[in-house]
Amino acid sequence: MGEAPAREDGTVTRSAEYVGSFPVDDCCLDDQIEQLHTQLKSLRTCKRRRAVSLKFSNKGVKMYNEDETTLLMAHALRRVSLSTARPVDYQFAFVSHNPGSTDAQLYCHVFKARHARAAQFLNLLLCRCFQLSYLEKHPEEAQEDSVGSMPRRNPSLLNHGFPLSVSALVSFRRAPFRGLLPGSKKSQKSSDDPQSSQDEVFPSSSPSLVRKKAIRTKVLRSGAYRSFTFTPLKQRNVQERLNASQGKDQDKKHVKRSRTPSLAETEEALAQAVWAWAGIATDSSYSLLADDVLGSYLLCPHPKKPKCGSLIIRFPSGLVTHLIENTRKGKFLLEKCKTEFSSLAELIEHYTENQGELPCLLSCARVNHCYEWEEDTSTQQAMKPFKRLSKAKIKSTRRKDWV
């Protein structure tokens, strides 16, 4: 697969052919999906199409003419209710309100891609936009980073040989001797070096003489001894360096934590992000999956076997967890199924087209959980388009890179 062409503003542009649009009945989600796919099948042989350019971003979807000079259609992301595709017929479609039309009427806009992978990618782009929009509106449900907790205080100099209090000072008798050996010549140092002059507060001599001189000059009091490695200037310089390095580390961790996921990824990475609901906390993913289309799924570590993967699928009976087993040949096998696959992409693609031992097919369609029914947002809060199902009672587990 190739790279997704992306601009600096996060917009991804792909070419397609616009087939047209048709009205969608206001009904329950599962019935609506069935109606959509029935209508899409009837349009697969439609030859009346127009070459267009589609631009995807976290703000919405725009359709331009082939030269990208004329804007033909624009939909805010909050007004797009769901996205779907039929890769077998190279079709991609999304359901939304037309700007200016009544809020009660929905329309499905249908596009024909060049091939099955292109149709799949268009759908993944819009599904990922839904997820990023949800993360933006619900930052409290974002998945915690694995970089560890932030330090609560600056590091101490005690681990670097610099005592910070009288009680922490060491005796001269146990301090490393930095004086010159008898008969050796003292190296010349520039008198302009302040650090060198500070190091000479205790001249190179025997410990007992240094101690007596320090007591006479009142450098040491009450029998406290300072380490040979301690000088005020050196302590201050090292403390500043430590603070600076600590600040840089915190900035790096902060950047890593606050990094906003982007659409500018390879198709493989984009697919993994959509399948795993990347960036959204596990508990929230379960809850959102319960409100999604029939056959939607979440790719994540198994709740009881963190080193193994699992597919959590929304079946008519609710959410069901299927273990993804790793065979001795290095292939993937879905629990209670017989077919082996060399990759997760092949496994998901197979059960999207073939039901096999599953109660229903896997669905590539996804609901926009930030969808707003009414156009006037000043008086209407964001609503979910379909009735919330009961939350999945699945034990939460922290996501790991098990693939």
N, C-alpha and C positions, 0 to 999 in steps of 0.2 A: 504494500500500500504506500501511497505517497503522503507528502506533508499537506496539511491544511493551510492554504494561503491565508495569512492573517495580516491585518494592518496594525499599526501601533495602537489604535483605539480599541483593539480587541474584536474588530469585525472580520468575519470570515465570509468570503464570496465564493459561490459555486454556480455553475451554469446548469440549466435544466430547460424543459419545455413545459409551458403552461397549457394545461388541457382545458380548464374551466372550473366552475364552482357549481354547487347545488345546495339547496336548503336542507338543513338537518332538523329532524323532529326533536322537540324537547322531551326526552324520556330518560329512563334510568341508564346508567353508564353501560352496562352489559348489552342492553338492547340497542343502544346507540352505536356501539362498536360493531355489532352484527349488521346493522343497517348500513354503516359506512362501507364495510368490506363487500357487501352485496352490490352496492352502487359502484364501488371501484372495479369490481369484476366486469360490470357492464360497460365501463369506459376504457377497458384495456385495449380495445381495437379502434378507439377513436383516432382518426387521422388529422383532425383539425387541432393543430397545436401551434404555439408561438414560442420561439426561442427567447429566453429571458435570463437575467442574472439575479440570483437571490443573495441577499446580504443578511447574515445572522449576527446578532449581538445580544447582550443582556437586556437591552432596551426593547427589542422586538425584531420583526422580520420585515424587510423591504424588498419589493420586486421592481427591477428596472428592465428597460429594454436590453437587447443583446449588447449594445455599445455602452451601456451604463450612463446614458445621457439623459434619459427621461424616466422619472419616477412613475410607475404604473399603479402601485398598490403599497400600502404601509399599514402594519398592524402592531400596536403596542403589545408587548409580551403579556401584560396583565389581562389582555382581552382575548388571548389565545387559550382555548380550554384544553386541547390535547393534540398530540402529534402521533402519526402512525405511518406505516409503510407496507407495501406488498412487494418485496424484492423479486419474487418470481415473475412479476409483470413490470418490473422497473418503476414502480409507482411510489410516490411520496405524497402525503397529504396532511393538512392540519385544519382544525375546526376553530373558527373564531367569529366574533361579531364584526360585521362590516361597519367602518366608521360612518356615523350619521344615521344608521338604520336603527330600528327599534331594538331594545335590549332583549326582547323575547325571541328574536330570530337569529339562529346560528347558520353559518355557511361553511361548507367543506371545500377547500381549495386544493385542486388536484394537479400534480406535476408528474411529468415523465422524465426519468433520468436516462443516461446513456447506457447504463448496465445495472445489474442487481446491486453491486457493491456501492455504486454511486447513490442509488436510492436509499440504501441502508445508511450511508454516511449522512445524507441530508436529514434523515430522521434522528440520528444520533446527535447531530448538531443542535437541533431544536430541543431534544430531550435534555441535553446538557445545559442549555440556556434556562430551562425550567429549574433545574437543580441549583444552578448558580444564583438565580433570582431568589429562590427559597433561602439559600444561605445568606444572601444580602439582607433579606427582610427578617430573618430569624438567626442572628449571630449567636444567640445563646444555645442553639442546637447544633453548633458546629462541632466537629470531632476534635478532641484535644490532640495537640501535637505530642510526639513521643520524644521530644528533646529534653524532658525532665523539668523539674520545678526550678523556678528562678531563684538565685541566691538572695537571701534577705538582708545581707550586710556585706560590707567590703571585706576582703580577705585580710587576715592579720599578718603582721610582719614577723611574728614569732616563729613561723615555719621557714623564714628566710634568714635567720640569724640576727634579727634586730629586736631586742627586748623593748617593750612599750611601757613597762612600769618597773618601779624599784623592786617589787617582790619577785619579778621575773628575771632579774639580773643574775648573771653567773659570776662565780669567783674567779679572780685572776689566776689562781693556782690551777683551775680546770680549763682556763681559756687557752686556745692554741697560741703558741709563742710565735710572734711575727717579727721578733728582733733579729738582727743580723748575727751570724755566727762569729766567734772571735777570729780576727784576722781578715774578715771579708770587708770589701770596700762598699761604702754606701753609694747607691746610684744617685746621680744628680737629677733633681726635679725642678721644674720651672717654678719660681716663686710666685708666678702669676696664676697658678692653678689653685683655685680656692679649695677644691676637694682634697688636694694633696696637703695643703696647709692644715685642713681640718683633721686629716688623718694623723698629723703630727702632734695632736693634743697630748697624746701619750707617746713620748719618744721611744725609740727602739732601745730598750735597756732591760735590766732584770726585772721580774715581776715585783719583787719586794721594794726596789727603789721607786718604781712607778707608783706603787701603792702609797708609799710614804709621801712622795711629792704631790700626789693627788689629794691626800688628806690635808697637807699643809696649805695647798692653794684652794681648799674647800670645794674642790670639784666633786669629791665624794663625801657623803655625810652619813652619820649613824652606822658606820661600818658597812654600808652598801657598796658593792663593787660593780663597776660597769664592764661590759665585755669589751675585748679588744676590737671586735667588729663594729662597735657602736660609735657613730659620730652623728651629730644632729643633721648636718647637711646630707650625709649619705642616707640616713633614715628617711629624710623628707623626699629625696630624689627617688628612692626605691618605692616609697609609698605612692608617690605620684605615678610612677610607671605601672605599679600594680593596679591602681585605680583606673588608669587609662586603658590598660588591657582588659580589665573587668568590664569597663563600659563598652568596649568594642564587642566583647563576647555577648553582652546583654543585647546590644544593637543587632548582632547577627541572629540571636535567638528570637528577638522580637520580629525581625524581618521574616524569619522562617515561620513564625506563628501566624503572622498577619498576611502572609502571601496569598493573594487572591488567585484561585485557579483560573486558567485561561482556556479559551477554545483553540488556541494555536498549538495543537498537539498532533501527533501522528494518529492515523485512524485506529491503530491498535490501542494506543493510550486513551483515545477518546471513548472507544468501546468499553474498555475496562472501567473507566471513570463512570460511565452511565450504568453499567451492570452492577458496580459496587456502590453506587450512590456516593461517590468519593467526596469527602469533606463533611458529610452529614453524620452526626452521632448515630450509633447503632440503634439505640432505643427509638429515636426519631425515624430512622429508616424503616423499622418494623411498622410503626404507626402509619407512615405514609404509604407503605406497600399495601396495608390492609384497605386503604381507600383508593387504590389504583385499579387498573383494568384487570379483568379475568385473564390469568396466565402471565401476569407481570411477575418479576422475580428480582431477587437480591443475591448477588454473589458475595460471600463473606466466609470467614473461618467457621468451622463447625462449633456450635455452643459447647459440646462436650469433648471435642478433639481439636484444639486450636491449631495443630499442625496440619490438619486436613481441611479441605474446602467444603462448602455446602452451597446448595441453591435453595433459597427460601422462596417458595412459589405460592401465589394466591390462587387457590383452587376454589370451586363452589363451596366446599366445606370449610374454607378458611385458609390460614397460612400453614403450609407443611414444609418441614425441613428435610431435604434429601442430601445425604452425604455424597461427596465426590471422592471416590476411592482412587488411589494411585496403584496401578498394577505393577507387577514385577518387570514388565516390559517398558515401564516408563510412560504408560498411557493412562487416560482418564476414563473412569467408569462411573456412571450415575447409579446410586444405590437402587437395588432391586431391578436393574436393567442389565441387559446382556451385551449391548453394543459398546465397543471400546473406541476411544478417539485419541488422536495424537496431540490435540490442543483443546483448551476450553472453548475457543471460538468455534471449532468444529462441533463440539458437543452442543453448544447453544444453538448453532445454526441448524443442526439436525432436528432437535426437538422443537424448533420453531416451525419446521415444515412437516415433521412426522410425529404423531402423537405417541406412538409406541406404547410403553407400559404406563404412561402418565394419564391422569384423568382428562387433561385437555392440553392443547398446544401451548407452548410458550408464546407470549405476545411481545412484539417489538413496540407496541403503542405505549404511551405514557401520558398521564394526566398532569396538567399544570396546577400544582397545589397553591399557587399564588393568583389563580384566576379570579377576576372580579366580574361579577354578573352585570352590574350597572356601570355606565360610562361616567357618571358624575361621581368622582371619588371624594368630593368635599363633604358630602353628606352620607356616603355609603362606605363602610369599611370593607376590607378585602374579605371575600367569602369563598368558601370551597364549593365547587359546582355540584357536588354530589353528596348524599348523606353519608356521614362518617360511620364506618363499621366499628365493631368492637376492637379494641387494641389487641395486638397479638401478644399472647402470653408466652413469650420466649425469653429465656434467660439471656441477659445482655452479656456480650463478650467483646473485649477490645480487639479491634481489627489489627491484623498483622499481615506482613507480606509472605503469605504462605505459597503463592503461586511460584 
